[in-house]
Amino acid sequence: MSKKILAIFCLGGFMALTGCEVVYDSQQQNALNECDKLLSWNDRSECIKQSKKSYDQYEKQRKDLIEKGTEK
C-alpha cells in the first residue's frame, strides 16, 4: 500500500513541476493550428513566428516584464 501512495505522490510532484510547460506547449500547438487557417501568407508567417517562442523564452520574457512593472 505504501508503494502505491509513494508512486502517486511522486507522479503528482512530477506533474506539478512540468505542468506549466506542458500546458504552454499545448497552447502553442493550438496557436499554430490557428495560424494555418490564415489565408494571407504574410499573416500566417508572422503568426507562426510569434507562436514559435519556447517555454524558456516565454518565461524569461514574462519575468522581465514583471521586473519592469515593479520598477515603477
N, CA and C of each residue as an Amber inpcrd file, in Angstrom:
protein
   216
   0.8220000  -1.2020000   0.0000000   0.0000000   0.0000000   0.0000000
   0.8620000   1.2610000   0.0000000   1.9270000   1.2770000   0.7750000
   2.7590000   2.4770000   0.8540000   3.4820000   2.7460000  -0.4620000
   3.7850000   1.7050000  -1.2370000   4.4300000   1.9100000  -2.5350000
   3.4890000   2.6280000  -3.4970000   2.1980000   2.3180000  -3.4240000
   1.2250000   2.9900000  -4.2780000   1.1270000   4.4650000  -3.9140000
   1.0790000   4.7440000  -2.6310000   0.9860000   6.1370000  -2.1740000
   2.2280000   6.9060000  -2.5830000   3.4000000   6.2940000  -2.4180000
   4.6490000   6.9370000  -2.8090000   4.6670000   7.2030000  -4.3150000
   4.2160000   6.2180000  -5.1020000   4.1870000   6.3820000  -6.5610000
   3.2440000   7.5140000  -6.9540000   2.0860000   7.5780000  -6.3200000
   1.1240000   8.6430000  -6.6190000   1.6970000  10.0020000  -6.2220000
   2.3470000  10.0510000  -5.0750000   2.9500000  11.3030000  -4.6080000
   4.0450000  11.7710000  -5.5650000   4.9040000  10.8340000  -5.9980000
   5.9780000  11.1780000  -6.9380000   5.4200000  11.6430000  -8.2800000
   4.4010000  10.9460000  -8.7490000   3.7740000  11.3250000 -10.0130000
   3.1500000  12.7170000  -9.9060000   2.4870000  12.9830000  -8.7950000
   1.8960000  14.3050000  -8.5710000   2.9490000  15.3960000  -8.5310000
   4.0700000  15.1140000  -7.8670000   5.1680000  16.0840000  -7.8180000
   5.7580000  16.3480000  -9.1890000   5.9240000  15.2930000  -9.9600000
   6.4420000  15.4360000 -11.3190000   5.5060000  16.2740000 -12.1730000
   4.2100000  16.0000000 -12.0630000   3.2290000  16.7590000 -12.8390000
   3.2310000  18.2260000 -12.4270000   3.3940000  18.4920000 -11.1440000
   3.4200000  19.8780000 -10.6760000   4.6310000  20.6140000 -11.2250000
   5.7680000  19.9360000 -11.3060000   6.9870000  20.5710000 -11.7930000
   6.9700000  20.8120000 -13.2930000   6.3640000  19.9140000 -14.0500000
   6.3720000  20.0380000 -15.5070000   5.0540000  20.5440000 -16.0670000
   4.0800000  20.7400000 -15.2430000   2.7400000  21.0930000 -15.6910000
   2.6640000  22.3580000 -16.5250000   3.3350000  23.4100000 -16.1080000
   3.2390000  24.6780000 -16.8330000   3.7780000  24.5470000 -18.2490000
   4.8880000  23.8550000 -18.3880000   5.4750000  23.7140000 -19.7170000
   4.5780000  22.8760000 -20.6260000   3.9630000  21.8490000 -20.0830000
   3.0670000  21.0070000 -20.8690000   1.8680000  21.8140000 -21.3470000
   1.2950000  22.6020000 -20.4670000   0.1520000  23.4470000 -20.8270000
   0.5820000  24.4740000 -21.8670000   1.7480000  25.0780000 -21.6740000
   2.2520000  26.0690000 -22.6260000   2.4300000  25.4460000 -24.0100000
   3.0530000  24.2680000 -24.0530000   3.2660000  23.5920000 -25.3430000
   1.9430000  23.2810000 -26.0300000   0.9660000  22.8800000 -25.2580000
  -0.3500000  22.5870000 -25.8190000  -0.9830000  23.8460000 -26.4060000
  -0.8780000  24.9430000 -25.6890000  -1.4250000  26.2080000 -26.1720000
  -0.6780000  26.6920000 -27.4170000   0.6310000  26.4740000 -27.4480000
   1.4070000  26.8620000 -28.6240000   0.9590000  26.0650000 -29.8500000
   0.7000000  24.7860000 -29.6670000   0.2300000  23.9700000 -30.7880000
  -1.1260000  24.4530000 -31.2750000  -2.0000000  24.8220000 -30.3570000
  -3.3060000  25.3690000 -30.7360000  -3.1320000  26.6690000 -31.5250000
  -2.1940000  27.5070000 -31.0910000  -1.9470000  28.7680000 -31.7980000
  -1.4330000  28.4960000 -33.2090000  -0.5360000  27.5130000 -33.3570000
  -0.0260000  27.1710000 -34.6850000  -1.1410000  26.6500000 -35.5830000
  -2.0470000  25.8950000 -35.0070000  -3.1870000  25.4070000 -35.7890000
  -4.0460000  26.5740000 -36.2720000  -4.2060000  27.5850000 -35.4430000
  -4.9620000  28.7740000 -35.8460000  -4.2130000  29.5440000 -36.9350000
  -2.8960000  29.5830000 -36.8530000  -2.0990000  30.2580000 -37.8860000
  -2.3330000  29.6180000 -39.2500000  -2.4630000  28.2950000 -39.2650000
  -2.6640000  27.5870000 -40.5190000  -3.9690000  27.9720000 -41.2040000
  -4.8970000  28.5230000 -40.4590000  -6.1920000  28.9080000 -41.0240000
  -6.1510000  30.2580000 -41.7370000  -5.0940000  31.0340000 -41.5050000
  -4.9910000  32.3540000 -42.1290000  -4.7300000  32.2080000 -43.6230000
  -5.3790000  33.0320000 -44.4090000  -5.2600000  32.9360000 -45.8630000
  -4.0290000  33.6550000 -46.4000000  -3.7000000  34.7850000 -45.8250000
  -2.5530000  35.5620000 -46.2860000  -1.2500000  34.8990000 -45.8270000
  -0.3340000  34.6990000 -46.7820000   0.9410000  34.0800000 -46.4300000
   1.6930000  34.9360000 -45.4330000   1.6750000  36.2630000 -45.6040000
   2.3870000  37.1610000 -44.6840000   1.8080000  37.0790000 -43.2790000
   0.4790000  37.0800000 -43.1800000  -0.1620000  36.9620000 -41.8720000
   0.1710000  35.6220000 -41.2160000   0.1190000  34.5690000 -42.0060000
   0.4150000  33.2360000 -41.4960000   1.8630000  33.1460000 -41.0220000
   2.7700000  33.7030000 -41.8040000   4.1890000  33.6790000 -41.4590000
   4.4490000  34.4260000 -40.1520000   3.8520000  35.5970000 -40.0030000
   4.0170000  36.3920000 -38.7790000   3.4050000  35.6690000 -37.5790000
   2.2630000  35.0710000 -37.7720000   1.5990000  34.3230000 -36.7080000
   2.4740000  33.1640000 -36.2340000   3.0270000  32.4230000 -37.1770000
   3.8920000  31.2860000 -36.8380000   5.1410000  31.7690000 -36.1160000
   5.7120000  32.8580000 -36.5800000   6.9080000  33.4180000 -35.9470000
   6.6310000  33.7520000 -34.4740000   5.4850000  34.3520000 -34.2050000
   5.1320000  34.7130000 -32.8350000   4.8170000  33.4830000 -31.9900000
   4.3610000  32.4210000 -32.6250000   3.9570000  31.2160000 -31.8970000
   5.1030000  30.2300000 -31.6790000   6.2610000  30.5260000 -32.1850000
   7.3940000  29.6010000 -32.0870000   8.2500000  29.8370000 -30.8350000
   7.8310000  30.7110000 -29.9660000   8.6100000  31.0210000 -28.7760000
   8.6110000  29.8140000 -27.8340000   9.8090000  29.3920000 -27.4060000
   9.9030000  28.2580000 -26.4890000   9.4080000  28.6680000 -25.1030000
   9.1360000  27.6790000 -24.2740000   8.6700000  27.9660000 -22.9150000
   9.7230000  28.7630000 -22.1540000  10.9970000  28.4170000 -22.3350000
  12.0630000  29.1480000 -21.6390000  12.1100000  30.6100000 -22.0750000
  11.9480000  30.8640000 -23.3770000  11.9170000  32.2390000 -23.8700000
  10.7140000  32.9810000 -23.2950000   9.5730000  32.3180000 -23.2900000
   8.3520000  32.9130000 -22.7440000   8.5370000  33.2530000 -21.2640000
   9.0830000  32.3260000 -20.5070000   9.2560000  32.5280000 -19.0670000
  10.2250000  33.6860000 -18.7950000  11.3110000  33.7680000 -19.5740000
  12.2640000  34.8730000 -19.4090000  11.5880000  36.2040000 -19.7150000
  10.8380000  36.2560000 -20.8120000  10.1470000  37.4890000 -21.1840000
   9.1220000  37.8740000 -20.1280000   8.4130000  36.8790000 -19.5900000
   7.4110000  37.1430000 -18.5560000   8.0620000  37.7190000 -17.2990000
   9.1920000  37.1430000 -16.8860000   9.8950000  37.6290000 -15.6970000
  10.4350000  39.0370000 -15.9220000  10.9600000  39.2920000 -17.1300000
  11.4520000  40.6390000 -17.4530000  10.3350000  41.6690000 -17.3600000
   9.1540000  41.3390000 -17.8640000   8.0250000  42.2590000 -17.8070000
   7.5750000  42.4970000 -16.3610000   7.5990000  41.4650000 -15.5500000
   7.2190000  41.6170000 -14.1460000   8.2110000  42.5310000 -13.4370000
   9.5030000  42.3460000 -13.7010000  10.5240000  43.1840000 -13.0800000
  10.3910000  44.6400000 -13.5100000  10.1100000  44.8630000 -14.7900000
   9.9220000  46.2400000 -15.2720000   8.7050000  46.8840000 -14.6140000
   7.6690000  46.0860000 -14.3920000   6.4520000  46.6040000 -13.7590000
   6.6640000  46.9790000 -12.3130000   7.5860000  46.2950000 -11.6220000
   7.8220000  46.5960000 -10.2180000   8.8300000  47.7270000 -10.0360000
   9.5260000  48.1250000 -11.1080000  10.4860000  49.2210000 -11.0280000
   9.8210000  50.5830000 -10.9870000   8.5690000  50.6760000 -11.3780000
   7.8930000  51.9740000 -11.4770000   7.6580000  52.6040000 -10.1370000
